[in-house]
Amino acid sequence: MSRPLRVEFAGALYHVTSRGNARQPIYLDEQDFTLFIEPVAKKVTL
């Protein structure tokens, strides 16, 4: 069964998480993490 759709609100803060299957690491090295986080960081406005 799939997860129900999330309700989104303009201007709301959201917690973003990422995890591998069986909690395995998803970043092989620092460069992998940087490639993931840069686009996320560009969208963050506090």
MODELLER restraints for C-alpha pairs under 7 A, 6 or more apart:
rsr = mdl.restraints
at = mdl.atoms
rsr.add(forms.Gaussian(group=physical.xy_distance, feature=features.Distance(at['CA:19:A'], at['CA:25:A']), mean=6.92, stdev=0.5))
rsr.add(forms.Gaussian(group=physical.xy_distance, feature=features.Distance(at['CA:19:A'], at['CA:26:A']), mean=6.40, stdev=0.5))
rsr.add(forms.Gaussian(group=physical.xy_distance, feature=features.Distance(at['CA:20:A'], at['CA:26:A']), mean=5.25, stdev=0.5))
rsr.add(forms.Gaussian(group=physical.xy_distance, feature=features.Distance(at['CA:27:A'], at['CA:33:A']), mean=5.59, stdev=0.5))
